[in-house]
């Protein structure tokens, strides 16, 4: 009997101990223990219906429209506005050279004086023949005043003979003018290839061939810029263009678009454009290679999106268009970049939303939670 009472007491003690342990565990449980689904719903978080896809939070930006205003660097080459290689028209001996490399000359200045003894002898002969013909004609004309003394035919022959010698003398005098090589325009002598005493003449004549000197006009220069084919439609005649040269990296020069070739180079796929540059102080030199800040000015507004919005794969180029929180891939063609924005052409409209940081990992049909961004970083 006593043993039975002792067993019942031990069993009661065990039950009480277990109860105490359970109560102590419930009181010491941590505050961050998992919350049931009923608690989540009561906290205000919207419930996701059964079978739906959890939306992805993505930053989106609106498509904008404005005029393209951008400058791009293009290489160029400075050339003299006028340039000529001067050579003699007749054979002669160089008597004097009045200019040297770097000399500044005016239009009409004598640059080289030639001497041609044979030409001078021919001129003196022609002068003598003309005097003789003039005397003969004068005497015949005086005698013809008396009827029957001089035949009319003889008088006409004498007159024509005089006119022929006059023409020959004028021709030789004109040729003697070619013994002076003169400047056809204001400019600078950039090459001198002759010295006194040399026998010169037209190509193939004398022991020297042309040119004797080279004259270039550098107070007025031509800047040749090859404009890529993609920008040809945006060339604006009369636009002012700025450029720099390595010789003066801190100084900016400018010129005006004056001539457009209207022909695409088949090798470089570019169109040469000429810019007129004034150079009164001769700081710029022909042959320099400037870096031109070429203006790109759109004729009409076009659509722009952030550069990061455009996705390019091996198959296509597209943006991720967002409508009603659903993503769609819209193919586009890229235009000119303007800062952090780029011109695009495709099935888009002003105000459409596209993903700011496009990626092909976001597939068409993906449901997203749009986070509009007002400014593009």
C-alpha distance (Angstrom), angle and dihedral (degrees) to the residues before:
residue distance angle dihedral
X1 . . .
X2 3.76 . .
X3 3.79 89.9 .
X4 3.82 91.2 54.5
X5 3.83 91.3 51.3
X6 3.78 91.2 49.7
X7 3.87 91.0 51.7
X8 3.79 92.2 50.3
X9 3.80 90.6 50.6
X10 3.80 93.0 51.5
X11 3.80 90.8 50.1
X12 3.80 91.4 51.9
X13 3.78 91.0 48.6
X14 3.85 90.3 52.2
X15 3.82 92.0 50.5
X16 3.82 91.4 49.8
X17 3.82 91.1 48.6
X18 3.79 92.5 52.2
X19 3.80 90.8 49.7
X20 3.78 92.1 51.7
X21 3.81 91.7 50.7
X22 3.84 92.5 50.9
X23 3.79 92.1 49.9
X24 3.80 92.6 48.8
X25 3.85 91.4 52.0
X26 3.81 92.2 52.2
X27 3.81 92.4 50.0
X28 3.86 94.0 48.0
X29 3.81 97.5 47.3
X30 3.97 112.8 129.7
X31 3.83 119.3 -104.0
X32 3.85 93.4 -125.1
X33 3.77 95.1 62.4
X34 3.84 116.5 140.9
X35 3.79 115.4 -74.6
X36 3.76 119.2 -135.7
X37 3.80 122.7 -117.7
X38 3.77 90.0 -107.7
X39 3.84 89.7 58.4
X40 3.86 90.8 50.1
X41 3.76 92.8 53.5
X42 3.79 92.0 47.2
X43 3.84 90.6 54.2
X44 3.84 92.2 68.2
X45 3.86 101.5 -104.1
X46 3.83 108.8 138.8
X47 3.73 115.2 -109.7
X48 3.86 117.7 -116.9
X49 3.79 108.5 -133.9
X50 3.75 117.7 -119.1
X51 3.86 111.7 -86.0
X52 3.84 95.4 16.0
X53 3.87 126.1 126.1
X54 3.80 120.0 -111.8
X55 3.93 105.8 -114.1
X56 3.81 117.5 -118.1
X57 3.80 116.0 -131.0
X58 3.84 108.0 -127.5
X59 3.81 132.4 169.4
X60 3.81 112.9 -119.9
X61 3.81 132.5 -171.7
X62 3.79 132.7 -161.5
X63 3.82 123.3 -109.3
X64 3.82 109.3 -114.6
X65 3.79 134.0 -162.2
X66 3.80 127.8 -145.8
X67 3.80 142.7 132.8
X68 3.77 115.1 -74.2
X69 3.81 110.1 -114.3
X70 3.77 113.2 169.9
X71 3.79 141.1 131.0
X72 3.78 125.2 -140.0
X73 3.81 128.9 -168.6
X74 3.80 114.7 -111.2
X75 3.81 130.2 174.8
X76 3.80 119.2 -116.9
X77 3.78 141.9 177.0
X78 3.79 128.7 -136.6
X79 3.80 116.2 -136.8
X80 3.81 131.1 177.8
X81 3.78 112.5 -95.6
X82 3.82 88.8 -132.3
X83 3.80 126.7 17.6
X84 3.79 132.1 170.6
X85 3.80 138.3 173.1
X86 3.81 106.7 -137.9
X87 3.80 119.0 -144.5
X88 3.83 133.9 166.1
X89 3.79 119.3 -98.3
X90 3.80 93.5 -150.1
X91 3.78 135.4 37.0
X92 3.78 115.9 -95.8
X93 3.78 147.5 131.7
X94 3.80 119.6 -90.0
X95 3.78 105.9 -113.9
X96 3.81 98.4 176.4
X97 3.79 140.8 -8.0
X98 3.79 109.7 -147.0
X99 3.81 98.7 -174.1
X100 3.77 139.1 47.0
X101 3.78 138.1 -165.2
X102 3.81 111.3 -55.0
X103 3.80 95.4 19.4
X104 3.80 116.4 142.8
X105 3.81 112.9 -135.7
X106 3.79 138.0 -177.7
X107 3.76 128.7 -134.2
X108 3.83 109.7 -79.8
X109 3.82 96.2 20.9
X110 3.83 113.8 141.1
X111 3.78 109.1 -115.9
X112 3.81 102.9 173.4
X113 3.80 131.5 15.1
X114 3.80 118.0 -152.2
X115 3.81 130.9 -166.8
X116 3.83 124.7 -147.4
X117 3.87 113.1 178.7
X118 3.81 92.8 -175.8
X119 3.79 91.7 54.9
X120 3.79 91.8 48.7
X121 3.82 90.2 51.3
X122 3.80 90.9 50.9
X123 3.78 90.2 51.2
X124 3.80 93.0 51.9
X125 3.80 89.9 48.5
X126 3.80 91.1 50.6
X127 3.79 90.7 49.6
X128 3.84 90.7 53.2
X129 3.80 92.6 47.9
X130 3.78 90.6 49.5
X131 3.80 92.1 51.6
X132 3.81 91.0 50.4
X133 3.80 92.2 47.3
X134 3.80 90.8 48.2
X135 3.82 92.2 51.8
X136 3.82 91.6 48.5
X137 3.77 92.7 49.4
X138 3.81 93.3 45.8
X139 3.81 92.5 52.2
X140 3.78 94.1 45.8
X141 3.79 90.5 47.8
X142 3.83 91.0 52.1
X143 3.81 92.0 47.2
X144 3.78 91.5 48.3
X145 3.78 89.4 66.9
X146 3.81 86.1 77.7
X147 3.79 109.4 70.1
X148 3.82 115.4 -115.7
X149 3.80 97.3 12.3
X150 3.85 98.8 97.8
X151 3.77 126.8 27.4
X152 3.79 114.4 -123.8
X153 3.82 90.5 -128.6
X154 3.82 91.9 58.1
X155 3.81 91.1 50.5
X156 3.81 92.1 51.8
X157 3.81 91.6 48.9
X158 3.81 90.8 51.5
X159 3.80 90.9 50.0
X160 3.82 93.4 49.6
X161 3.79 90.7 46.3
X162 3.80 90.0 54.7
X163 3.82 91.9 49.1
X164 3.80 91.1 49.8
X165 3.80 92.4 54.0
X166 3.81 90.0 47.1
X167 3.81 90.4 54.1
X168 3.81 92.3 47.7
X169 3.80 91.7 50.6
X170 3.81 91.6 49.4
X171 3.81 89.6 50.8
X172 3.80 92.2 52.9
X173 3.79 91.2 46.6
X174 3.79 90.0 52.8
X175 3.80 90.2 49.8
X176 3.79 90.1 52.0
X177 3.80 88.2 60.0
X178 3.79 87.2 64.8
X179 3.81 88.4 65.4
X180 3.80 84.9 79.4
X181 3.80 116.9 67.6
X182 3.83 106.0 -154.1
X183 3.81 134.0 -173.6
X184 3.83 111.8 -99.9
X185 3.84 92.1 -158.7
X186 3.79 142.5 2.1
X187 3.78 112.6 -74.8
X188 3.77 150.8 105.2
X189 3.80 129.0 -73.1
X190 3.79 105.3 -121.2
X191 3.83 98.7 172.3
X192 3.80 134.9 29.7
X193 3.80 116.8 -172.5
X194 3.82 103.0 166.0
X195 3.81 141.8 69.9
X196 3.83 133.7 -167.6
X197 3.79 116.2 -77.2
X198 3.80 97.1 32.3
X199 3.78 119.6 129.6
X200 3.78 108.3 -126.8
X201 3.77 138.2 172.8
X202 3.78 144.5 140.8
X203 3.81 117.0 -40.7
X204 3.78 107.2 -57.9
X205 3.79 94.6 21.0
X206 3.81 127.9 102.3
X207 3.79 125.0 -3.9
X208 3.81 92.9 -67.4
X209 3.77 131.2 61.1
X210 3.79 127.9 -154.5
X211 2.92 143.3 -51.5
X212 3.78 104.7 63.2
X213 3.82 93.4 174.1
X214 3.79 136.4 -4.7
X215 3.79 120.4 -133.1
X216 3.82 122.4 -162.8
X217 3.79 131.8 -177.8
X218 3.81 106.0 -137.1
X219 3.80 100.5 161.0
X220 3.80 82.8 80.9
X221 3.82 117.3 36.4
X222 3.78 137.9 -173.1
X223 3.80 117.0 -133.7
X224 3.80 109.5 -157.9
X225 3.82 113.9 -156.6
X226 3.83 122.6 -177.9
X227 3.81 103.3 -142.8
X228 3.84 113.4 -157.2
X229 3.78 115.2 -113.2
X230 3.81 92.7 -114.7
X231 3.83 90.4 63.4
X232 3.81 98.3 41.6
X233 3.80 92.4 99.8
X234 3.81 90.2 58.0
X235 3.83 97.5 55.0
X236 3.80 109.6 125.6
X237 3.80 116.7 -160.9
X238 3.78 110.8 -138.7
X239 3.81 94.2 25.8
X240 3.80 116.6 139.0
X241 3.80 114.0 -121.9
X242 3.80 128.0 -166.3
X243 3.80 127.3 -148.0
X244 3.79 143.2 168.9
X245 3.80 133.3 -143.9
X246 3.82 128.8 -149.7
X247 3.82 91.2 -119.9
X248 3.84 91.3 63.1
X249 3.82 106.4 24.8
X250 3.81 93.4 166.9
X251 3.81 95.8 52.0
X252 3.80 126.4 78.3
X253 3.81 120.0 -149.8
X254 3.78 128.2 -168.0
X255 3.79 142.3 -158.6
X256 3.80 141.8 174.7
X257 3.81 126.3 -106.5
X258 3.81 102.3 -115.8
X259 3.81 111.4 156.7
X260 3.81 131.9 33.0
X261 3.80 117.4 -166.6
X262 3.85 94.1 -148.3
X263 3.81 89.4 -148.0
X264 3.82 130.1 100.9
X265 3.79 117.8 -135.7
X266 3.80 104.9 -124.6
X267 3.81 92.6 -148.2
X268 3.81 101.5 47.6
X269 3.84 96.9 24.1
X270 3.79 89.7 -133.1
X271 3.81 136.9 117.2
X272 3.83 119.0 -128.7
X273 3.80 113.0 -126.8
X274 3.82 124.4 -171.5
X275 3.79 122.4 -140.7
X276 3.82 120.4 -166.1
X277 3.81 112.0 -132.5
X278 3.80 124.4 -172.6
X279 3.80 113.6 -143.3
X280 3.82 108.1 177.0
X281 3.81 94.8 157.1
X282 3.83 93.1 47.4
X283 3.81 91.5 -128.0
X284 3.78 90.6 135.6
X285 3.79 119.0 64.1
X286 3.77 133.4 -157.2
X287 3.78 111.0 -101.7
X288 3.82 96.5 38.4
X289 3.81 117.5 133.6
X290 3.83 108.4 -139.6
X291 3.79 127.4 -169.7
X292 3.79 105.6 -123.4
X293 3.81 122.5 -151.7
X294 3.79 95.5 -143.4
X295 3.84 114.3 -158.4
X296 3.79 118.0 -131.4
X297 3.80 107.8 -160.2
X298 3.80 118.3 175.9
X299 3.79 118.3 -136.5
X300 3.82 92.0 -147.0
X301 3.84 137.1 13.8
X302 3.81 116.6 -81.1
X303 3.82 135.4 -173.5
X304 3.81 122.1 -90.5
X305 3.79 133.9 -169.0
X306 3.82 131.4 173.6
X307 3.78 114.4 -79.0
X308 3.81 88.9 -122.3
X309 3.82 90.7 58.9
X310 3.80 94.1 66.0
X311 3.80 114.9 87.0
X312 3.79 119.6 -161.1
X313 3.80 121.2 -166.9
X314 3.76 132.9 168.0
X315 3.79 88.8 -92.7
X316 3.80 107.2 38.5
X317 3.78 149.5 -12.6
X318 3.80 116.8 -120.3
X319 3.80 147.9 148.6
X320 3.79 127.0 -130.2
X321 3.79 104.4 -113.0
X322 3.81 114.8 -159.9
X323 3.81 121.0 -153.2
X324 3.79 124.5 163.2
X325 3.83 88.5 -7.9
X326 3.81 91.0 -60.6
X327 3.82 122.3 117.7
X328 3.80 123.0 -132.0
X329 3.81 128.3 179.2
X330 3.84 110.6 -125.2
X331 3.86 115.7 -168.8
X332 3.82 113.9 -132.1
X333 3.78 140.1 176.8
X334 3.80 116.1 -129.9
X335 3.79 120.1 -126.5
X336 3.80 131.0 178.2
X337 3.77 121.8 -25.4
X338 3.81 117.3 -126.2
X339 3.79 111.9 -172.3
X340 3.82 109.1 -63.0
X341 3.83 91.1 -13.7
X342 3.77 130.3 77.3
X343 3.77 132.2 -158.7
X344 3.82 114.1 -114.4
X345 3.80 134.6 -172.8
X346 3.77 119.6 -158.3
X347 3.82 145.9 90.3
X348 3.79 94.6 -41.4
X349 3.79 135.1 117.1
X350 3.76 135.3 -157.0
X351 3.80 109.4 -82.5
X352 3.81 96.0 25.8
X353 3.79 113.6 134.8
X354 3.80 123.0 -125.4
X355 3.78 130.5 -179.9
X356 3.81 109.8 -91.8
X357 3.78 95.4 -141.1
X358 3.75 105.1 33.7
X359 3.80 122.7 -156.7
X360 3.77 134.6 167.5
X361 3.82 88.6 -128.8
X362 3.81 88.2 79.8
X363 3.77 100.5 76.2
X364 3.83 126.8 -154.3
X365 3.81 111.3 -84.5
X366 3.79 94.2 31.1
X367 3.80 112.3 146.4
X368 3.80 111.6 -132.8
X369 3.76 139.3 179.7
X370 3.83 104.4 -126.6
X371 3.79 118.9 -134.3
X372 3.84 105.3 -169.9
X373 3.81 116.2 -142.6
X374 3.80 116.7 -155.3
X375 3.82 97.2 -166.8
X376 3.77 128.1 39.2
X377 3.81 111.9 -133.5
